[in-house]
Amino acid sequence: MKILHPALRRIVLGVGLAIGMQGAAQAIILDSSFEAKDLPGTSVAQRPSLAGEVLEDELVSFSYGVDGRPVSGQIQSRVVRSSVDGTLDFYWRISVDEGSQAAVNNFEVRDIEAPSYDVDWRSDGLGDVAPTEAFAVFSPDTYSVFYFDFPNWVAGIEAGQSSRFLFLDTQATSYTRGASMSVGTYGWMHSSSIFTTFAPAVPEPATVALTALGLVGLAAVGRRRQAATRSSESHAG
């Protein structure tokens, strides 16, 4: 996998009409080209490493207005540990309430740090509407976006519907609540509040420094032992 900018702070996903579509099994890697990548969808049968144990699963409610029309619903966040290699996958699913009067067109995730950004949606999971494409922006204010019906903004997750499970497949083995997320309509002309969500854990700088210092110390001890061994052998000769 291509190693990308150390911080993917925003992922944007949009909803289209790709419902129940079976996709290819290859990884969809977001990069720094600003190019939106089509999301074909995939399943455990196609990517066995997606199978695993759900570690966390929570709902947060959102609401906002679109030209005076109310939009409300829930975002489901989930962390799954792969039963194949023990790494973590991060999932999101958006549900729109029956009384909503406009569709949700896009979903954004910020402040996720990972060595690569492998995204798609689960064709074998719950939900009605799949994202059509995703892109990432790598800059001081980087982000990644899943789009549902870009650039038409005609369709999306309508009242009473929910998205498929969107996911980020990572090599992380631990996680934190260090990321944020939001949903929007018409390309962020109207959007929800920003909520916290799960993300791969990144070692604190102090932890990294202490680890490095410890490794330096071990190396120094090793060199002293080698020198002592050579000196002892020299005297013995």
Salt bridges, closest charged atoms under 4 A:
ASP31 OD2 - LYS37 NZ 3.43
ASP57 OD2 - ARG78 NH2 2.52
GLU58 OE2 - ARG177 NH2 2.93
ASP67 OD1 - HIS190 NE2 3.51
GLU108 OE1 - ARG10 NH2 2.65
GLU108 OE2 - ARG110 NE 2.44
ASP111 OD1 - ARG9 NE 3.89
ASP118 OD2 - ARG47 NH2 2.66
ASP124 OD1 - ARG122 NE 2.61
ASP141 OD2 - ARG10 NH1 3.76
ASP169 OD2 - ARG47 NH2 2.73
